[in-house]
């Protein structure tokens, strides 16, 4: 398998890189370089810049605003986006519910929602996990009972990322309680302004409020908001999760973080020499770089295989990318924590989301966000399907065990 890029592909990468460097507002890039959180408006602003260029939904079919890029071009686009670094287009719409609508939704749903997803006129969130139904998602209990031309939804979702900003939520709901648990689930689109919906924040270990509990009390959802067929939602969820797991690899993101680690370690001194010259630290850094290169090669093999894949069935190799990608992201934050040393200690999580990024630092300017970033990154091996579940998928779908 030839993993070398063609002259045309390299020219495309240069074009993408130049656009990102010129079009991304400096204020947004500076926040990402400093590991600071982005405001909602930052993400909306950047996605609309991409949409004006025609690149916001690069992974979609051309008839719905996509670019028609090859898998290699898609890979390059994502890598350059993460290396810049620039924000990802909002994944809940662009990577998750949008492709599900394109593959399984009605023409009315596509025409109504897809242009608004591309321009981030609608902010979507994901209603999958529940108390007691996370890794075992098929055990979900949120119910949707048909009543005339509506479904009446009752139940609770948890770990709902950025639900405080959301206009819409896509939910897995149980529509047939008598069926086998995977066969009684449907995929509903729910307006977050509907009476009966309550959003309650969950304060995470890093002091943030990006995740929430969402409660549904007799929420009336038009039946036209059912995606595909009733009781087929589990199939649509598997389709969605396969694409989410590939994106979680974030090779470009980890490359940029390794670059930042080297930069900080070269400036931080241990005794009479920079930390980057410490043999023990260099061994740890080299081990991460070797793993990252192996992950990159694996992702390129998956990209190459995309050319020959038929149908909507997700590639089980996405589970490999998810496992190793999340482990490397966590390893890079551990190296950052080693660099920051005792300056990681004076971390005050009791302030609200905006204030906590604006506190005067104790120690170097760059030190403040590192401990929160370390804590927040503990979750990447859990969301999108825990790494333990991914190993089961690999055992069954790839190894045949």
C-alpha angles and dihedrals in degrees: 000000000000110000096177118118121239124237089255092051092050090050089051091052090052091051092051093045092051093050094050092049093050102037103040111094109244092229091061094046091048091055092052093046089053093047090243123149121260123233120233090253091056091059093043092049094051096044090052090051088053092045092052087053090048094245104103095097100027092153095058127093114272093247089063098045101283125140103234089232121162120249088259092054090048089052092049092048092054094045094050090046090056095041094052084046106236130154119269115243105262102287098205089067106025101038103024122027096020095060090043090055091047092051101038111006130102123262089249091055092049094050092045101045113021099071090047092050091051093052093037091239085138120044111210131199132190123249104192113109121070135179102285093009110078113107087012090053094162088070091070116139106192102124133212116192120191113239111174109297093350141065116225109217125202129171145062138280124196139196087031102171116224093350087145088072098038128120093182138020128202110214141190107222135176111247099165113040091180096058128087104284097253091046099053099061129105135190115236133183111217130190107230090216091064113120113258098041118119124184118200122182124236115210107223129213091264091056094255131132101210096122130062148180114244120200126198118201113180091324111182112219121183111246088231087071091069109112113223117325128349113260092017095096094108090064091050091048092053089051090051096046093050089061094043092054094053090054093049089069088078097182094171091049092054091046090055091048091051088052089052091048091054091048094051095040090053090055098041113082129212108195108316099341139057117269088240088068093053107112096217093050092046091053091054092047093048091051090054092048092052091050091047092052090050090050091050091052091048092051091050089053089052090048090051091050090053089075091066101036115114127204133358099299109124119239109253087215086077086078090061090052091048094051099046095036093055092045091053092048089054092047092054092054089051089056090049089051090053090052095049092048116170092001087076090070104071093070117144113196099176097088125092123264098268099040096051093065092051100053115120107259125245102223124354119006091243095052101075102075097042099085093046089048091051092051094044092051091060086082098061092083088055110043120075088034121322118271089246090059090047090056089055090051091051091048092053104033102035107021095034094226 
